[in-house]
Amino acid sequence: MRFGLPLLALPLALSGSALAVPEIRIAREVETTSCDGLVVSSSHAFLVAEHGPRQRLVDADSRAWMLDHPPEYAGDAERVEARSRHRLGEGAIEVRVVLELRGGRFSLELLPQPAGDFTAALAQYLPGVALPCRAEGRLALAPAGESAVDPEQLTHVQRLLHEATEALYAPDFASAERLLAEAQALAPDSDTIQWMRARARYLAGEALPQDDTEGRVAAFRAAEAFADRAVEIAPERAEGWLWRAVARGRLLTSQGSLETALAAVGRGRGPAWVASCFERAIALRPTWEHFGHSAYADALYGAAQLYRMLPEGAWAQPVIGVRGDLDRAVTLAREALARQSNRLEYAKELGADLLCRGARRSRSEDLADGRRVLGEALGLPARTLYDRVDRRHVERLLEEPPDRACSYSRDLWRDGARS
């Protein structure tokens, strides 16, 4: 996993700043680590918030989901330290970082704060990681001019985004929305905040009862609007394109929104538009990754599902602008699962893709492989509501005729409305 690389070309586009703050670049080279890829070499921009007997540095490239890069460091001219805490299950992981500014060294510790289901959550979201763990290495510091970003405001925004991320984990959608709205008021031109709000609205919509069609559709429309704004701000970044595809895809498949789906084709936001957004996200490679969840793998998974469910007939391309592609669906789902082998929904998708292709093309090897993948999926952890639903659907996919997998979606089977 690669938590440490700088993700976005920030500062976070904070409003109302006219400061000139010294900026330095700190390059970190990992020499030894027992943290299994959670700590990697990186180069970040830091704002010098305080200089003198007391030093305070703000990591301008830190993000709420970056486990190994706390946002704020304090100390003296010799060394600065930072601590942060990330919820995991009912426990947490504490992060402690020391930067030896004069000595040119750093150390980082990840310490468990176990409670409740922490051990199970660690095994699911960070498989193979043993805590506590430690990383050490070299630092290189270089002046980087001045920045007009207010470090106090930046720190506040970073803190809000971290708290919103923790709230979504709870999940507490109302608190997450309030925190993200406050962050947006401070940084209105941040694409990060826009796609984070899209994600929050999408998750809130998914959590609503299936028969609350009006509420779900409203949430997905709001998610799409935030994703649109993210793409408008930063079309070269992948996350906005991903959440565009996810939000519009859910609008097209939500029960009760058939009229919306048909109308969308005429407005240019039908299946072909969704496919193009997924493909754009895949090409740009989203970099968000946090506790076993990868935006890049999500883009692969979402596109695989779309290409499985679309009609493959020659008529589809001229009518709806895109056609199904089971070979591509299998390829995408395999890559998603290879990147995160403990994700039950990815295994379910690959199994469904293989069963569908096997049924349509009379390929016994696909049918056998699909059943094998689904059988192995039953052994994966299922902690969340979605995981438990997916496990039941895996069981049903194994029981049903394989051609049923072609039209499978969580919505339809969850409602008992499959055809």
Secondary structure as GFF3:
##gff-version 3
##sequence-region A 1 419
A	DSSP	beta_strand	21	33	.	.	.	ID=ss1
A	DSSP	beta_strand	42	50	.	.	.	ID=ss2
A	DSSP	beta_strand	55	59	.	.	.	ID=ss3
A	DSSP	beta_strand	72	75	.	.	.	ID=ss4
A	DSSP	beta_strand	79	88	.	.	.	ID=ss5
A	DSSP	beta_strand	91	100	.	.	.	ID=ss6
A	DSSP	beta_strand	105	113	.	.	.	ID=ss7
A	DSSP	alpha_helix	118	125	.	.	.	ID=ss8
A	DSSP	beta_strand	133	147	.	.	.	ID=ss9
A	DSSP	alpha_helix	151	169	.	.	.	ID=ss10
A	DSSP	alpha_helix	173	186	.	.	.	ID=ss11
A	DSSP	alpha_helix	191	207	.	.	.	ID=ss12
A	DSSP	alpha_helix	213	233	.	.	.	ID=ss13
A	DSSP	alpha_helix	238	253	.	.	.	ID=ss14
A	DSSP	alpha_helix	258	267	.	.	.	ID=ss15
A	DSSP	alpha_helix	271	284	.	.	.	ID=ss16
A	DSSP	beta_strand	289	290	.	.	.	ID=ss17
A	DSSP	beta_strand	293	294	.	.	.	ID=ss18
A	DSSP	alpha_helix	295	309	.	.	.	ID=ss19
A	DSSP	alpha_helix	316	320	.	.	.	ID=ss20
A	DSSP	alpha_helix	326	339	.	.	.	ID=ss21
A	DSSP	alpha_helix	344	361	.	.	.	ID=ss22
A	DSSP	alpha_helix	364	377	.	.	.	ID=ss23
A	DSSP	alpha_helix	385	399	.	.	.	ID=ss24
A	DSSP	three_ten_helix	402	407	.	.	.	ID=ss25
A	DSSP	alpha_helix	410	415	.	.	.	ID=ss26
###
